[in-house]
Amino acid sequence: MAAPTFFLVLRLLTLGALVASIVVLVTNQFTSLDGTKTSFKDVSTYRFVLATTCGGCLYAVIQIPFAVYYAYKGKRLFKSDFLPNFDFYGDKIVAFVLASGVGAGFMITFELKKTVDASFEGLLNLPGFSAEK
């Protein structure tokens, strides 16, 4: 009986992590030196990351009632092989979609970080500013 409960806990942890990443992505903003604000809406790759995360949340919400039933009763809701196959193939598809979102998010964050670092280096090279004390 421990395995079905463990599956439910994992589904809930997955949903919590996905919701937390949506909150961080939506609320995070960056203000550049010239005063322009940049958020996830301004970068199409971050919108893709948000879409993949929302898809993962939707899949987790669909799976949680089946996991609750499986944890409570100790058996599947349907007697056929539909739910085990749905779990197996659905988890694989969602994992690949989330992995593509993670890869795209890391790539654009790395590129934007290089731009931000270059702008701060330009600021430190202005007369009157010194990095050394």
N, C-alpha and C positions, 0 to 999 in steps of 0.2 A: 504494500500500500504506500510505501515511501516514494516510489518512482512517479506515480501520478501526481502526488503533491509537489514533488520536485519540479515536474513539468509545469505545473500551474505557477509556482514561484518564479520560474524562469520566464514564463510569458509575461507576468506582471513586472518583473525587472526590465524586460525588453521594452515594454510599453512606457515605463517610467523613464528609461534612458532616452527613448525617442522623443517623448514629450519635453524632456529637459533640453535636448538639442534643438528642438523647434523654438523653445523660449529663448535660448541663447542666440540663435540665429536671427530671430525677429527683433529682439531688443538691442542687439549690438549695432553701434554706429561709430563712424570714424569722421572726425573733423580735420581737414587738411590745413596747411599753413595759410592758405588764402581764404579760409572760412567756409568752404563748401563741405557739406555733410554727405557722407556716403553710407548707404545701408544696403541690405541684401537685395532690395528692389532695383538698385542701380547696376547690379552685376548679374548677367543672365545665368552664369554658372551657379551662383548662390540660389537663384530661383529653382534651378534643377535639383540642387541639394535639398531644398525645402520640399519639392515635389516628391522626391524619393523617400524622404523622412515621413511625410504624410502618408504615402503608400504603405510604408512599414507599420505606421500606427494603425491604419485601417485593417491591415492583415492581423495585427495583434488583437485588435478589438473583436474581430470576427472569430479568432481562435480561443479567446478567453472563456466564453460560455461552454464550449466543448471541453476545455481543460477543467473547468469547475465540475462539470458532470462526471468527467473521468476520475477526478480526485475524490468526489463524494461517493459515487457508486462503485468505483473500481472496475468499471467496464465501459466500453464505448457506447455512444448514443445509438449508432446504427450497427447492425450485426455484420454488414458487408465490409469489404475491404476499402470502402470509399474514404473514410476518415483517416486511416493510416496512410493511404496513398496521398490524400490531400495534404496531410501534415508533411510528409516526406518531400513531395515535389513543390508544394507551396513554400516550405522553408528554404529550399534550394533557390527557387526563383527570387524570393524576397531577399535572400542573402546576396545574390549576384546583383540585384538592383541597388541595394544599399551599399555594396562594395563599389559600384560605379559612382554613386553619389559621394562616397568618402574620397575616392580617388580624384574626382573633379574638384571637390572642396579643398583638398590638400594642394592641388596644383594651382588653383587660382589664389589661394591664401599665400603660397610661396611667392608667386609673381607679384602680388600686391605688397607683400612685406619688403621685397627688394625695392619697389618704388618708394615706399614710405621711408625706408632706411636711407635711400639716396637723398630724399628731401631733407631729412634731419642732418645728414652730413653736410649738405649745402648750407644749412642754417648755422652749423658750428663753424664753418669757414668764413662767415661774414665778419667784417671788422667789428671789434667790440665784444665778440663772443669768444670764449676760450674754454676748451675742454680741460685744460690744465689749471691747477690752482697754485 
